[in-house]
Amino acid sequence: MTVAQIVSWLVSAISFGTVIMYGCIGETIDQKAGGLNLGVPGVMQIGGIAALVSAFLYEYNVSSPNPFVALLLCLVSTLIASALAGLLYSFLTVTLKVNQNVTGLTLTIFGTGIANFFGGNMMKLSGGVGTIFVATTSNAFRAKLPILSNSHAPISMILFSHGWMVYLALILAFVAQYFLNHTRTGLNLRSVGENPATADAAGINVTRYKYLASIVGCMICGLGGLFYVMDYIKGTWANDSAIEALGWLAVSLVIFTSWKPKNATWGAYLFGLFYWAYVYIPADISRYLANKMNLQKITYMQNLYKMLPYILTIIVLCFVSHRKRRENQAPASLGQSYFREER
Amino acid sequence: MEKTKRDPLFHVSKKDEPGFLAKTVTLLIAVFCALLVSALFIYFVTGLDPISVYISMFKGAFGTTRRTWITVRDTCLLLLISVSLAPAFRMRFWNCGAEGQILMGGLSTAALMIYCGEKIPTGLLLLIMLVTSALCGALWSFLPAYFKAKYDTNETLFTLMMNYVAIQLIEFFVDVWDKKQSHSVGIINMNTMGGWFPKILGQQYILNVLIVAVITVFVYIYMHYSKHGYENAVVGESVATARYAGINVPKVIRNNVLLSGAIAGIAGFVEVAGISHTISKETAGGRGFTAIIVCWLAKFNPLSMILISLFLVFLDKGASQIASDFGLNTFASNIITGIMLFFILSCEFFNNYRISFNRNRKEGE
């Protein structure tokens, strides 16, 4: 493998990892308050499509779109849309006490519908043909750091050739880590997730914490969708539900990181390396395996390589549950709704 | 200064489970509200008259004899998948892997159709396919079941990941079997119809209905009238009780999840040999997830499962009809299904809790 290949592998791994890092941070905050949100894939898609539609409407109605305005517009609409999704989820699970798994899965079905409906039909609904493409906005999201990204040395390619949201994700991960473990609000939030009845008795407003954790968590997940649409697939839409798989990987990453956002910073990139491995596995290995299996083409092997991130996840899940370290466990009330009179 | 306290506007308390009539009324109100919200969505996005859209939906599902049969066929398939989930769900084992289990059942069926379709007589081949698809489905649920039983590994994510492994396996075989380099298997045995479900009484889908009916009855009897079904129910109610009663909990979990996977595998067989006669990663088409919600809503009651499956398939067919009538893509059906489910899920709250408004509420006392 050449240096250039290793560099491009790492670059794509970081780009991929960023999507699921956002999802993982958001889901961790939600889970720490006891909400097991399986709607992450749906929320990511809602966040992504909100940005894409607003950017599309802006770029097609203004003759010379301003990148900064487009960027701001996308951020605001993503945050609002995914906050609404979080509100819906917490209204159903906290106020109406509907089962969290079922609500989350429904949210994923709904989010997939919303996103692919608008992603596929936006052009037609506004009287055009073809697929959406928002060049100006996407470029604004993929703007690189000045000076630092000019060099073509491998190390600077790996570290500095990304859009700004990659760095935002890293900052968010550490902020979330600090918030959960070193602030009063974070402590209250964790106590709601561990034992809502005790938290309630201590005067913590359980309902408010659960609502806010879901809403803020979903907003962060939504940013993952925004990054996916604007940076990862460069400002367009693909009806291939690839983002759904990323959403599930983000939920698994929460277990992998044992509910510590700081671990997401490297865990997400590791998943990225495995996800993109199929492109970079040396051709000799593929040729050897393909010959062994009597395949017509060596590219067929890629289908099998693409299993790697999922197999990795399975191994991690088994390993984590096998070890059962006390400090690495899920919040005690995860997945359960709280009703004061049932104590 | 101390904050002034107010009485809350309303108060929530538990109540007894209401009767059948009250529940039905709640459900109907929820469905009506959902239709209203969907109508608003349809109107604001497409500018179409919602009433004519709903008429168009009805025509899409029941407009012609052929369409009615397709609705029946798809209802049966969704019902079968929901039934497959029931034994796992009653133990609180969240089998989100029906998609993968269906795909594996479908894959084994497709393989047999391709390699033996012209060599073995159809009747015998169908029997072999039934058995292998059940085995493949069970195989795909074995690992999550084993690890759940032994180490309490998170089954939701484990089964989800198994779905993606299955999808890649399908993609691999699609490439291997594809003769035209188009990344699609095409209709298998188009001319010989080897391994296809035969027509019975001139109807194409009678066998689908029969298989689903038999399995549904079997699972119902198993769950309600057998010793194993009873053990399953006890484990679902309380693992501690089950252990105290001397039930081998890991074994019960393992066996029931294997049964669940086997039936989902058979659903893959019905889909491939009885409906599509091809295999792709879209073969399961999200039904594994919809079935989770069907199973949950129906509370394992087979009659409710039939009605809910029929209703969801109706929405799906209807929304596809709108999509093709008005040139939009079929994801409108996911949106309408989502809205409908949100409302129906909320019903449970109004069945289990009472809201009492505080009449003598004093502001800022």
Interface residues (C-beta under 8 A of the other chain):
Chain A: L38 L88 L92 T95 L96 K97 V98 N99 N101 V102 T103 L105 T106 L107 T108 I109 F110 G111 T112 G113 I114 A115 N116 F117 G120 N121 K124 L125 N239 A245 W248 V251 S252 I255 L295 Q296 K297 T299 Y300 N303 L304 K306 M307 Y310 I311 T313 I314 L317 C318 S321 H322 K324 F339 E341 E342
Chain B: V12 S13 K14 V45 T46 W94 C96 L143 F147 Y151 D152 T153 N154 T156 L157 F158 L160 M161 M162 Y164 V165 Q168 L169 E171 F172 D175 V176 G286 F289 T290 I292 I293 W296 G327 L328 N329 F331 A332 S333 N334 I335 I336 T337 G338 I339 L341 F342 L345 S346 E348 F349 N352 Y353
